[in-house]
Amino acid sequence: MKNAIGEFPEGFLWGAATAAYQIEGAVTEGGRGKNIWDTFTHTPGAIKNGENGDIACDHYHRWREDIALMQQLNLDAYRFSIAWSRILPQGRGTVNQAGLDFYSRLIDGLLEAGIQPFVTLYHWDLPQALQDEGKGWLRRGIVEDFVQYTDVVTRAFGDRVKHWTTFNEPGVFTWGGYVLGEDAPGWRMQPGAALTALHHVFLAHGASAQVIRENVPQSQVGIVLDINVAEPASEAPEDVAAALRFDGMQNRWFLDALLRGEYPADMVALFGEQMPRIETGDMQRMAVPLDYLGINIYRRSVIAHGDELVPVNYCRVLPPGEHTLMGWEVYPKCIYDILKYVNERYGPPKIYITENGIALPDEVSPDGHVHDERRIAYLRDHLTYLQRAIAEGVPVRGYFVWTLMDNFEWALGFEPRFGLIYVDHQTQQRIMKDSGYFYADIAKKETAVK
Ligand SMILES: CO[C@H](O)c1c[n+]2c([nH]1)[C@H](O)[C@@H](O)[C@H](O)[C@H]2CO
C-alpha cells in the first residue's frame, strides 16, 4: 500500500500501543488484585507530583469510547497489555472471572471494529502477592506462576487473539526495579539482582511461549525489546570500549540469550560473580523460536565512559539539537540504524515497531484543538526512515505509535504527553490531536495512491 510517506508492504499494520497500568484505572474494581505499581506509586517521593494510576485514563470504564477513537485513527491493530492481577488477584490460584470478562469485552469490541488485538502478557505490573511472597522475579518459582497466568488467558482469549507478546522490555523493569530504584518495586540492589531477575524472566518467556503455542492455533509469539545502537561519543578508546559494553548490556544480552541461547562471553566475563545461577538446560529453555521481534525505538544512543554504573561503566551523552520532554534526542535515523543492526546480526523472521513516539507539553489551543506539529514531524521523519529500511529488505510488518492517548508515564506521572489523543485527566475528556488526524491519513487505506 502507498501513502504520504511512501510504499509499505501489503498487509502492513498501522497501530497504536498502551499498557494496562498506564491507562486502565479502576485499581480496586472488578476483583483486581494489588500490583507492585499500586504500591510503588503510593510510596512517598516515588512519583513526580505524587501522581498515580488509580484512575489514569479511566479506560476500564471508557473502553468503548476509546475503541471508537481507534477507528477514527483508522488503526489496523491495537497493542495493549493484560493486568496479571485482574486475572489472578493473588498472582496464582483463584481466577477472577470479572477480570477475564473485562478483557473479553474489550477484545470483542476491537474485533467488531476491525482492529486486531496485539496482547502483551506482562508490561511491568507484577501482582503484589508474588512480590511479597518471594521477592518477585528473584524467585525462580515465579516461572510456574507466569505459566499458569499464560495458560488461563490464552485458553480464554486464544480463539480471538493471535498475536501474543510475553514481556515488554525485560531489561527496563528488572534494571529499573532492582538496581536503579526508578521502577517498581523500587529496589536499589547490586546488578546481580537484576541479572537474576532477568534470567527468570527469560525462563518465563520460554515456558510461556510453549503454552501459547499449545493453546492458540496459528498463534504468533514474540517479545518486545528496546534495542539501541551505541555510537561512541568520541574516538577515545575508553568511549569506544564503553559503547561496546553498552551494546553488550542493552542489546546482545537479550538478543544472544533469546535468539541464540547464550549470554555474550564478554559480558559474562565482565559480570563475573554477579552472574545468575544457570541450571542445565536453562539457555535452551529460554531460546524458543519466535515468530516476531517487537522493538521499541525512540532515540539515538551516544555513549561515553562513565564511573557510576558499575561494572558496565557507560553513560549517555545528549547531543545538541532537538530534545523531547523526556530529555531524549530527536534523531529519526535511529529507527533505520537499529533495524539494520538487528536484521544484519540476527535476521528475525518478522519485526514490529511496537513503540515509537515523542513526549511533548501538549496544550489545548483556544480553538479547542491540539496543534502538535512537532509530533507530526517526529512521526513523519521516523516513518520515512522506516520505509527506507523496509525498502532495503528489513522484514517490518507493522508500526505502533506510543501512545494511543496521554497516559501515566510511570515515575514521571502525567506530565509527559505521548498520545495521539489528548486526555484531560481531571475530566477524562479526549481530544484528537493534529497528529492523530495526520496518522489517520497515513493509516487510511483509501488514501492509497494507485
Ligand atoms: C527508551 O524508551 C524505552 O524504550 C521506552 C519508552 N517507553 C517504554 N519504553 C515503555 O514500554 C512505555 O510503557 C513507556 O510509557 C514509553 C515512554 O517512555
The ligand as an SDF file (V2000), in Angstrom:
LIG
                    3D

 18 19  0  0  0  0  0  0  0  0999 V2000
   13.8690    4.4480   25.9920 C   0  0  0  0  0  0  0  0  0  0  0  0
   12.4970    4.2610   25.8390 O   0  0  0  0  0  0  0  0  0  0  0  0
   12.0220    2.9560   26.1360 C   0  0  0  0  0  0  0  0  0  0  0  0
   12.2380    2.0970   25.0710 O   0  0  0  0  0  0  0  0  0  0  0  0
   10.5660    3.0480   26.4520 C   0  0  0  0  0  0  0  0  0  0  0  0
    9.7510    4.1480   26.3430 C   0  0  0  0  0  0  0  0  0  0  0  0
    8.5240    3.7650   26.8000 N   0  0  0  0  0  0  0  0  0  0  0  0
    8.6050    2.4550   27.1980 C   0  0  0  0  0  0  0  0  0  0  0  0
    9.8420    2.0260   26.9380 N   0  0  0  0  0  0  0  0  0  0  0  0
    7.5070    1.6810   27.8550 C   0  0  0  0  0  0  0  0  0  0  0  0
    7.2860    0.4640   27.1770 O   0  0  0  0  0  0  0  0  0  0  0  0
    6.2340    2.5000   27.9710 C   0  0  0  0  0  0  0  0  0  0  0  0
    5.4290    1.9260   28.9980 O   0  0  0  0  0  0  0  0  0  0  0  0
    6.5660    3.9680   28.2310 C   0  0  0  0  0  0  0  0  0  0  0  0
    5.4080    4.7280   28.5100 O   0  0  0  0  0  0  0  0  0  0  0  0
    7.2760    4.5270   26.9650 C   0  0  0  0  0  0  0  0  0  0  0  0
    7.5580    6.0210   27.0290 C   0  0  0  0  0  0  0  0  0  0  0  0
    8.5260    6.2830   27.9900 O   0  0  0  0  0  0  0  0  0  0  0  0
  1  2  1  0
  2  3  1  0
  3  4  1  0
  3  5  1  0
  5  6  2  0
  5  9  1  0
  6  7  1  0
  7  8  2  0
  7 16  1  0
  8  9  1  0
  8 10  1  0
 10 11  1  0
 10 12  1  0
 12 13  1  0
 12 14  1  0
 14 15  1  0
 14 16  1  0
 16 17  1  0
 17 18  1  0
M  CHG  1   7   1
M  END
$$$$
